[in-house]
Amino acid sequence: MTEDPYPRFSAQEMARRHGLARKLMEEQGLDCLLFCAMSGTNRNNQANIYYLTGYRDFNHSFLVLPLKGEPSLFVGLYNHLHNAQAMAAISDVRHGGYGNPEKVAARLGELGLGRARIGLVGVNPRFGMGLFEGHMAFLKEKFPEARWVDASARFRDLRIVKSGEEIAWLREGARLTDLAMEALQANARPGVAEYELSGRMAGAYAVEGGETLVQFVTATPMASPHTPLPWQNPTRRRLQAGDIIHTEISAAYYGYAGQILRPFTVGADPAPPYRRLFDAAIEVFHDVAKAMRAGAPVGDVLAATGSLPRKGLRIYDSLAHGFGVDLLQPSIGIPGSGYAVPPADFRYQENMVMVIQPNPVDEAGRGLQVGDLGVVTREGFQTLHRFPLAFPRCG
């Protein structure tokens, strides 16, 4: 075994993150941040705690980060403790116990925070998922004079702009994700089951240390499609000549994933309606990429989506969203799509990491997706992927 069996962010990077968290506490008049997390898809709901500790639990976890003093990580299962201690970038790593968070409460008491103003950073503010209800009731009963403040969204926003070290990990995630696309192109042919194809794609990056974050692969006949988008679970259906394969793939390098969306055909060229959809997707992809530059308001990006409704096309999924360990804001659609528009004063910042993923759908219900993960720069969106923006024929 090597001296350090896991890759790590530098001490300077971790200090930067802790500094951002403590600056947030000072701005909000908080004495402590209390984090709660659960696993989610490939532990993406552990993103906040992972950001500050370098550890993602497979179950649930808590983190106590005082304004003054050392942080304490509490892992959910006792048999996970040794690995957590080996991986974490902080020294105080404990088993959190079972049932109510008594050990977390004891730590808050040790720090003299029984009457403090404590910021709560829950699982996922986008979906209103905070601390577990029973755990929160226990803490409120234990510390009736404490003041509890929801800081979930504010802390999430700290993670939207990525450091150079994070972008390097995301670049590796994009490389691993591209391997899945290459494996699909090599293995997709009539007679191959969807689940087999998905497994061969995952194997291509797993043998190089990649993790599965998103692995959506679905085939449907171009002549009579049953879906405009990839499903989240592969079926037992076997590929047939004339199919289109929809994909959304995110392979991760220790949680930092790429994201790529491509259509493929099997044993036939793209049918004319699908070629039209693909051309429309590519046009809006490039329009949005040009508009998504550092300093640009979100209105510029929304305006760049206009070619789709002008062509009589709608969308099913979001057209662009933030990314990086988990799904981040802003998530936008096209005008009239029903997606929540970010605040009018929102502006893209340099080194935000986004996914642009046009998914045009026509009146007959045909659809496809094309997309890449990339970085916001002063010149616009720059992809981190190398797999071509193409519509390959396989088999």
C-alpha positions as CSV (number, residue, x, y, z in Angstrom):
1,M,0.0,0.0,0.0
2,T,1.2,3.5,-0.8
3,E,1.9,5.9,2.1
4,D,-1.5,7.6,1.4
5,P,-4.0,5.2,-0.2
6,Y,-6.5,8.0,-1.1
7,P,-6.0,11.2,-3.1
8,R,-6.4,14.4,-1.1
9,F,-6.9,18.0,-1.6
10,S,-4.0,20.1,-0.3
11,A,-3.9,21.5,3.2
12,Q,-4.2,25.0,1.7
13,E,-7.4,24.0,-0.2
14,M,-9.0,22.6,2.9
15,A,-8.0,25.7,4.9
16,R,-9.6,27.8,2.2
17,R,-12.9,25.9,2.6
18,H,-12.9,26.2,6.3
19,G,-12.2,29.9,6.0
20,L,-15.2,30.3,3.8
21,A,-17.4,28.5,6.2
22,R,-16.2,30.6,9.2
23,K,-16.6,33.8,7.2
24,L,-20.2,32.7,6.6
25,M,-20.7,32.2,10.3
26,E,-19.3,35.7,11.1
27,E,-21.5,37.3,8.5
28,Q,-24.6,35.6,9.8
29,G,-23.7,36.0,13.5
30,L,-23.4,32.2,14.1
31,D,-21.4,30.4,16.7
32,C,-21.4,27.1,15.0
33,L,-22.5,25.2,11.9
34,L,-24.2,21.8,12.4
35,F,-24.3,19.6,9.3
36,C,-26.4,16.6,8.6
37,A,-26.1,14.3,5.6
38,M,-27.4,11.0,4.2
39,S,-26.0,9.0,1.3
40,G,-28.1,9.9,-1.8
41,T,-26.9,8.8,-5.3
42,N,-23.3,7.7,-4.8
43,R,-23.3,9.7,-1.6
44,N,-23.9,13.0,-3.4
45,N,-26.1,14.1,-0.4
46,Q,-22.9,14.0,1.6
47,A,-21.5,16.9,-0.5
48,N,-21.4,19.6,2.2
49,I,-19.7,17.4,4.8
50,Y,-17.3,16.0,2.1
51,Y,-16.4,19.5,1.2
52,L,-15.1,20.2,4.7
53,T,-13.7,16.8,5.7
54,G,-12.8,14.8,2.6
55,Y,-15.1,11.9,3.7
56,R,-18.4,10.7,2.3
57,D,-20.3,8.3,4.5
58,F,-22.4,5.5,3.1
59,N,-25.1,6.0,5.7
60,H,-25.8,9.2,7.6
61,S,-23.3,11.6,9.3
62,F,-23.1,14.8,11.3
63,L,-20.4,17.5,11.4
64,V,-20.0,20.1,14.1
65,L,-17.9,23.1,12.9
66,P,-17.6,25.7,15.6
67,L,-16.6,29.3,14.8
68,K,-13.7,28.8,17.2
69,G,-12.3,25.3,17.8
70,E,-11.8,22.1,15.8
71,P,-14.5,20.4,13.8
72,S,-15.9,17.0,14.8
73,L,-17.2,14.4,12.3
74,F,-19.7,11.7,13.5
75,V,-20.2,8.8,11.2
76,G,-23.4,6.7,11.1
77,L,-22.1,3.1,11.5
78,Y,-19.5,1.9,13.9
79,N,-17.9,-0.5,11.4
80,H,-17.3,2.5,9.0
81,L,-15.3,4.3,11.6
82,H,-11.8,3.0,10.7
83,N,-12.1,3.9,7.1
84,A,-13.6,7.4,7.9
85,Q,-10.6,8.1,10.2
86,A,-8.2,7.0,7.4
87,M,-9.9,9.2,4.8
88,A,-10.9,12.3,6.7
89,A,-8.8,15.5,6.4
90,I,-9.8,16.4,10.0
91,S,-8.5,14.6,13.2
92,D,-11.6,14.3,15.3
93,V,-13.7,11.5,13.7
94,R,-16.1,9.6,16.0
95,H,-18.9,7.1,15.8
96,G,-22.2,9.0,16.1
97,G,-24.1,6.3,17.9
98,Y,-27.5,4.9,17.0
99,G,-30.9,6.6,17.5
100,N,-30.9,10.2,18.8
101,P,-27.7,12.3,18.2
102,E,-26.6,12.2,21.8
103,K,-22.9,12.3,21.0
104,V,-23.4,15.3,18.7
105,A,-25.3,17.0,21.5
106,A,-22.5,16.1,24.0
107,R,-20.0,17.8,21.6
108,L,-22.1,20.9,21.4
109,G,-22.2,20.9,25.2
110,E,-18.5,20.5,25.5
111,L,-18.1,23.6,23.2
112,G,-20.4,25.6,25.4
113,L,-23.0,26.0,22.7
114,G,-26.1,25.3,24.7
115,R,-27.3,28.9,24.3
116,A,-25.6,29.6,21.0
117,R,-26.9,30.7,17.6
118,I,-26.3,27.5,15.5
119,G,-26.6,27.4,11.7
120,L,-28.2,24.2,10.4
121,V,-26.9,22.8,7.1
122,G,-29.2,20.1,6.0
123,V,-29.1,17.4,3.3
124,N,-30.3,19.3,0.3
125,P,-31.9,22.8,0.4
126,R,-33.2,22.5,-3.2
127,F,-35.7,19.9,-2.1
128,G,-36.3,21.3,1.4
129,M,-34.4,18.5,3.1
130,G,-33.0,19.6,6.3
131,L,-32.0,17.9,9.5
132,F,-33.9,14.7,10.3
133,E,-37.1,15.6,12.1
134,G,-36.6,13.3,15.1
135,H,-33.0,14.3,15.5
136,M,-33.9,18.0,15.4
137,A,-36.7,17.5,18.0
138,F,-34.1,15.9,20.3
139,L,-31.6,18.7,19.9
140,K,-34.3,21.4,20.5
141,E,-35.4,19.6,23.7
142,K,-31.7,19.2,24.8
143,F,-30.9,22.9,24.2
144,P,-34.1,24.9,24.6
145,E,-32.2,28.2,24.8
146,A,-30.2,27.6,21.6
147,R,-31.3,29.5,18.4
148,W,-31.4,27.4,15.3
149,V,-30.9,29.1,11.9
150,D,-31.3,27.5,8.5
151,A,-28.0,28.0,6.7
152,S,-28.3,25.3,4.1
153,A,-28.7,27.4,1.0
154,R,-26.0,29.9,2.0
155,F,-23.5,27.1,2.6
156,R,-24.4,25.4,-0.7
157,D,-23.6,28.6,-2.5
158,L,-20.0,28.5,-1.2
159,R,-19.4,25.4,-3.3
160,I,-20.7,26.8,-6.6
161,V,-17.4,28.4,-7.6
162,K,-14.7,25.8,-7.9
163,S,-11.0,26.0,-7.0
164,G,-8.3,25.0,-9.4
165,E,-7.8,21.8,-7.5
166,E,-11.5,20.9,-7.8
167,I,-11.5,21.6,-11.5
168,A,-8.5,19.3,-11.9
169,W,-10.5,16.5,-10.2
170,L,-13.6,17.3,-12.3
171,R,-11.4,17.1,-15.4
172,E,-10.4,13.6,-14.4
173,G,-14.1,12.8,-13.8
174,A,-14.8,14.0,-17.3
175,R,-12.1,11.8,-18.7
176,L,-13.5,8.7,-16.9
177,T,-17.0,9.6,-18.2
178,D,-15.7,9.8,-21.8
179,L,-14.5,6.2,-21.4
180,A,-18.1,5.1,-21.0
181,M,-19.0,6.7,-24.3
182,E,-16.2,5.0,-26.0
183,A,-17.3,1.7,-24.5
184,L,-20.9,2.2,-25.7
185,Q,-19.7,2.9,-29.2
186,A,-17.6,-0.2,-29.2
187,N,-20.3,-2.6,-27.7
188,A,-23.7,-1.4,-28.9
189,R,-25.1,-3.7,-31.5
190,P,-28.3,-5.6,-32.2
191,G,-28.9,-8.3,-29.6
192,V,-27.0,-6.7,-26.7
193,A,-29.3,-6.1,-23.6
194,E,-29.5,-2.6,-22.2
195,Y,-28.2,-3.8,-18.8
196,E,-25.2,-5.5,-20.4
197,L,-24.3,-2.4,-22.4
198,S,-24.6,-0.3,-19.2
199,G,-22.4,-2.7,-17.4
200,R,-19.7,-2.6,-20.1
201,M,-19.8,1.2,-20.0
202,A,-19.4,1.2,-16.2
203,G,-16.6,-1.3,-16.3
204,A,-14.6,0.9,-18.7
205,Y,-14.2,3.6,-16.0
206,A,-14.4,1.4,-12.9
207,V,-11.1,-0.4,-13.8
208,E,-9.4,3.0,-13.8
209,G,-10.8,4.0,-10.4
210,G,-14.0,5.7,-11.5
211,E,-17.3,5.7,-9.5
212,T,-20.8,5.6,-10.8
213,L,-22.8,8.8,-10.1
214,V,-25.3,8.8,-13.0
215,Q,-25.7,5.8,-15.3
216,F,-28.8,6.2,-17.5
217,V,-28.9,4.2,-20.7
218,T,-32.1,3.5,-22.7
219,A,-32.8,2.4,-26.2
220,T,-36.0,2.9,-28.1
221,P,-37.0,2.4,-31.8
222,M,-36.7,5.6,-33.8
223,A,-39.8,4.5,-35.7
224,S,-42.0,4.2,-32.6
225,P,-40.2,5.6,-29.5
226,H,-41.4,5.0,-26.0
227,T,-39.3,7.7,-24.4
228,P,-37.6,11.0,-25.3
229,L,-34.9,10.6,-22.6
230,P,-32.9,8.0,-20.9
231,W,-34.5,6.1,-18.0
232,Q,-32.8,5.8,-14.7
233,N,-32.8,2.0,-14.7
234,P,-31.7,-0.1,-17.7
235,T,-34.2,-2.6,-18.9
236,R,-33.8,-6.2,-20.1
237,R,-34.7,-5.1,-23.7
238,R,-32.2,-6.1,-26.3
239,L,-30.9,-3.5,-28.8
240,Q,-32.4,-3.7,-32.3
241,A,-31.4,-2.2,-35.6
242,G,-33.1,1.2,-36.0
243,D,-32.9,2.0,-32.3
244,I,-31.8,5.3,-30.8
245,I,-29.8,5.0,-27.5
246,H,-30.3,7.9,-25.0
247,T,-27.6,8.4,-22.4
248,E,-26.8,10.5,-19.4
249,I,-23.5,9.4,-17.8
250,S,-21.5,10.8,-14.9
251,A,-18.4,8.9,-13.8
252,A,-16.7,10.3,-10.8
253,Y,-13.2,10.7,-9.5
254,Y,-13.8,10.4,-5.7
255,G,-17.1,12.2,-6.0
256,Y,-16.1,14.8,-8.6
257,A,-17.9,13.7,-11.8
258,G,-18.2,14.6,-15.4
259,Q,-21.5,14.6,-17.1
260,I,-22.1,13.8,-20.7
261,L,-25.3,13.3,-22.7
262,R,-25.3,11.8,-26.2
263,P,-27.6,10.0,-28.6
264,F,-26.4,7.0,-30.6
265,T,-28.1,4.9,-33.3
266,V,-27.9,1.1,-33.8
267,G,-27.5,-0.4,-37.2
268,A,-29.1,2.6,-39.0
269,D,-28.4,6.3,-39.6
270,P,-30.3,8.8,-37.6
271,A,-33.9,9.2,-39.0
272,P,-34.7,12.7,-40.4
273,P,-36.8,13.7,-37.4
274,Y,-34.0,12.8,-35.0
275,R,-31.4,14.5,-37.2
276,R,-33.6,17.7,-37.0
277,L,-33.7,17.4,-33.2
278,F,-29.9,16.8,-32.9
279,D,-29.2,19.9,-35.1
280,A,-31.5,22.0,-33.0
281,A,-29.8,20.8,-29.8
282,I,-26.3,21.5,-31.1
283,E,-27.4,25.1,-32.2
284,V,-28.8,25.9,-28.8
285,F,-25.8,24.3,-27.0
286,H,-23.4,26.6,-28.8
287,D,-25.6,29.6,-28.3
288,V,-25.9,29.0,-24.5
289,A,-22.1,28.2,-24.3
290,K,-21.3,31.6,-25.8
291,A,-23.7,33.4,-23.5
292,M,-22.6,31.6,-20.3
293,R,-19.6,33.7,-19.6
294,A,-18.3,35.2,-16.3
295,G,-20.3,38.3,-15.4
296,A,-23.2,37.5,-17.6
297,P,-26.7,37.7,-16.0
298,V,-28.9,34.6,-16.2
299,G,-31.2,36.6,-18.6
300,D,-28.5,36.4,-21.3
301,V,-28.5,32.6,-21.0
302,L,-32.3,32.3,-21.1
303,A,-32.3,34.5,-24.2
304,A,-29.9,32.1,-25.9
305,T,-32.4,29.3,-25.6
306,G,-34.8,31.0,-27.9
307,S,-34.1,28.9,-31.0
308,L,-35.9,25.9,-29.6
309,P,-39.4,27.4,-29.1
310,R,-39.0,29.2,-32.5
311,K,-38.6,25.8,-34.1
312,G,-41.7,24.5,-32.3
313,L,-39.7,22.4,-29.9
314,R,-40.1,22.1,-26.1
315,I,-37.9,20.6,-23.4
316,Y,-38.5,17.8,-20.9
317,D,-35.5,18.2,-18.6
318,S,-33.7,21.3,-17.5
319,L,-31.5,22.9,-20.2
320,A,-28.6,23.8,-17.9
321,H,-27.7,23.3,-14.3
322,G,-24.8,23.7,-11.9
323,F,-22.8,20.6,-10.9
324,G,-19.9,19.4,-8.7
325,V,-20.3,16.4,-6.4
326,D,-24.1,17.1,-6.4
327,L,-26.6,19.0,-8.4
328,L,-26.2,22.7,-7.9
329,Q,-28.0,25.9,-8.9
330,P,-28.9,27.5,-11.1
331,S,-31.1,25.1,-13.0
332,I,-32.9,26.7,-16.0
333,G,-35.2,25.7,-18.8
334,I,-36.4,27.7,-21.7
335,P,-39.0,30.5,-21.5
336,G,-42.3,29.0,-20.6
337,S,-40.9,25.6,-19.6
338,G,-41.9,25.9,-16.0
339,Y,-38.4,25.8,-14.5
340,A,-37.8,28.3,-11.7
341,V,-35.8,31.3,-12.9
342,P,-32.9,32.3,-10.7
343,P,-33.0,35.8,-9.2
344,A,-32.8,38.5,-11.8
345,D,-29.6,39.7,-10.2
346,F,-27.9,36.3,-10.5
347,R,-24.7,36.4,-12.6
348,Y,-22.4,33.6,-13.7
349,Q,-19.0,33.7,-12.1
350,E,-15.6,32.5,-13.4
351,N,-15.0,28.8,-12.5
352,M,-18.6,27.9,-11.9
353,V,-19.0,24.4,-13.2
354,M,-22.2,23.8,-15.3
355,V,-23.8,21.2,-17.5
356,I,-25.4,22.4,-20.7
357,Q,-27.8,19.7,-21.9
358,P,-30.3,20.7,-24.6
359,N,-33.1,18.1,-24.8
360,P,-35.5,19.1,-27.6
361,V,-38.8,17.3,-27.9
362,D,-41.1,17.6,-30.9
363,E,-44.9,17.4,-31.2
364,A,-44.8,13.7,-31.8
365,G,-42.9,13.1,-28.6
366,R,-39.6,12.3,-30.1
367,G,-36.6,13.7,-28.2
368,L,-32.9,13.4,-27.5
369,Q,-30.3,15.0,-25.3
370,V,-26.8,16.4,-26.0
371,G,-24.7,17.8,-23.2
372,D,-21.4,18.3,-21.5
373,L,-19.9,19.4,-18.2
374,G,-17.8,22.5,-18.4
375,V,-16.4,25.6,-16.7
376,V,-17.6,29.2,-17.0
377,T,-14.7,31.4,-18.2
378,R,-14.5,35.1,-19.2
379,E,-15.0,33.9,-22.8
380,G,-17.8,31.6,-22.2
381,F,-18.5,27.9,-21.3
382,Q,-15.6,25.6,-22.0
383,T,-16.3,21.8,-22.0
384,L,-14.2,19.5,-19.9
385,H,-15.0,16.5,-22.2
386,R,-13.2,15.3,-25.3
387,F,-15.8,12.9,-26.7
388,P,-17.2,14.6,-29.8
389,L,-20.5,16.5,-30.0
390,A,-21.8,13.9,-32.5
391,F,-24.6,11.5,-33.2
392,P,-22.7,8.2,-33.8
393,R,-24.0,5.1,-35.5
394,C,-23.1,1.9,-33.8
395,G,-23.3,-1.8,-34.7
